């Protein structure tokens, strides 16, 4: 454990996503300026994408964990920190940076991000938790900080070429979207939201979101709030080409641009469900599929599931924010 007067941070970093020499130098500068002790360093790997090394950091008694990597690293670190009260500071890397975007954090300024890590204030946000059942009846429990999804979004992620993604960033998803839209299979599911009656649905996509902004100014879940103790559920089933045009217009233009201001919200009026997009909120969602389907968490593929239970753990993750955010 650290002593009573000296705080210690740990950096959990993905070696593919960061410039380690530059990161070590920048951390040393901010650590010294803030009067913190020597920072601990833990590297992720294919075998341990973040949960195991974060637990090592917790066992070492650190006061702060800095997640330096993409969305997968942030999700894994958050999974290990769930409920510990130890804050995570985000050092955005990669193409998505989903949680950082939703918290309106600086994306491309390492010095500012690290300064905030050592001098900032803490904010408790919700975590999504999901229990996934596989075709062989095995189960896995994970968290998601932004959203979990099935259908076109999960197929898109599975179809994304990792090499192209590394070179072209978010544009690499365009090819994957085209491939996914050619897939005629829809989701057939039986589900229950909170304590409501069981229902059946057919949809192209099911999203359970803790927060709703994606790259490229896409606001998928316009009413989602990261610390309201609720998730937002979206069922998407566009009817033909015109349906897809309506969905694209609503998500990219109405949600992504118009609703981002108070005046725009007033102009757009009250959000209403329709045959293409259906939104609800809740705290627990249980679903069973007619066949194994691809599932994604925070933009990473998690294989196929035949059923899952998802719920919100309110205030389960402490995030370090810039001091000016207070």
FENDAQUI-V101206 format. One record per helix or strand. SS is the DSSP state (H for helix, E for strand). FROM is the first residue (numbers start at 1). TO is the last residue. If there is no record, write none. Layout:
# FENDAQUI-V101206
((SS	FROM	TO) (SS	FROM	TO))
This chain:
# FENDAQUI-V101206
((E	9	13) (H	20	34) (E	40	43) (H	51	59) (E	64	69) (H	71	81) (E	87	92) (H	98	102) (H	110	119) (E	121	133) (E	139	144) (E	147	151) (H	152	159) (H	162	181) (E	187	193) (E	199	203) (E	205	209) (E	213	214) (E	218	219) (E	231	236) (H	240	255) (H	258	260) (H	262	268) (E	277	282) (E	284	297) (E	300	321) (H	323	325))
